[in-house]
Amino acid sequence: MKKSRVNKIKIESKKALVVRRLDWRAPSSRINYSILEMIDDLNDSKLERASNLAELESLLNK
């Protein structure tokens, strides 16, 4: 399995855990979604950086 696929699976499981915790603590769905959007933005930027680094590494190793 590719490393990026593993990372995506880990991120998805962390999101699910956060959703469960937020559902238990804060019944307001507006709060849940705003926090989840922030998490999504952070994870997307991390995945983007990781893929950019992988591309750069592959170019340097040629």
LINPEUR-V723656 format. One line per field, one symbol per residue. ss: DSSP state (h for helix, s for strand, l for the rest). phi: phi as a letter, one per 20 degrees, with the letter a starting at -180 (. if undefined). burial: # if it has 16 or more other ideal C-beta (glycine too) atoms within 10 Angstrom, else .. Layout:
ss=???
phi=???
burial=???
This chain:
ss=llhhhhhhhhhhhhhhhhhhhhhhhlllhhhhhhhhhhhhhhhhhhhhhhhhhhhhhhhhll
phi=.fffffffffffffffffgfffffecfffffgfffffffgffffffffffffffffffffef
burial=..........#..........#.........#..........#...................
